[in-house]
Amino acid sequence: MTIEIRMLTLGIAHTNCYVIADSAAGDALVIDPVDDAPLIFNVAQEAGWTIRNIVATHGHFDHVLASKALKDLTGAHFFIHQADQPFLDNLPQTGIRWTGKAFPEAAVPDGWLQDGDIIEMGVIRLEVLFTPGHAPGHVSFVARDLGLLFSGDCLFRQSIGRTDLPGADYETLMRSITQVLFPLGDDVRVLPGHGPETTIGTERETNPFVLDFLKA
């Protein structure tokens, strides 16, 4: 395998951005263009990688702030689930609500992610899993051959995504975790949208939110 992964924690919400590359081919994709497009671009460029695709787990501002700037820098294609298009449309106004200053416009999507889609680029193969609950169009990405899950804001180490935001729903989120993510297998490494990595097995056995839900 010639896959390399760089994690960058960026922005006001300390959100994880992942740059995944087929280092032999020199092609890369970005999961969640969080913030600071020049930094993301330079990390790839210094490694000798060309960013071909940009994908977002969902449309909340801290996962797409750099989407347009990074797309403009790289010419890459941008993809997200269609249900989260309203978050992209409202990105400038969201900045006013959160910081008092408008955020930049989001990138215009080149297409929509759907459950079961396969993103292939060289030796990189990511399957799209529809995992709503934190956001209506939230998706996760699993690299089955690597035993890796990019869970966005669905599942964290010892926590779960917020469900007090517009379009969020607790029961939906817990079904996404227990019925979509957990069947991937206990050994699967979870690379989340915030915080450190974990495993499916660890969260199945010790995550307090999951344990409370299963007891109920």
Buried (B, 14 or more C-beta within 10 A) or exposed (E): EEBBBBBBEBBEBEBBBBBBBBBEBBBBBBBBBBBBBEBBBEBBBEBEBBBBBBBBBBBBBBBBBBBBBBBEBBEBBBBBBEBBBBBBEBBBEBBEEEEEEEBBEBBEBEEBBEEEBEBEBBBBBBBBBBBBBBBBBBBBBBBEEBBBBBBBBBBBBBBBBBBEEEBBBBEBBBBBBBEBBBEBEEEBBBBBBBBEBBBBBBBBEEBEBBEEBEEE
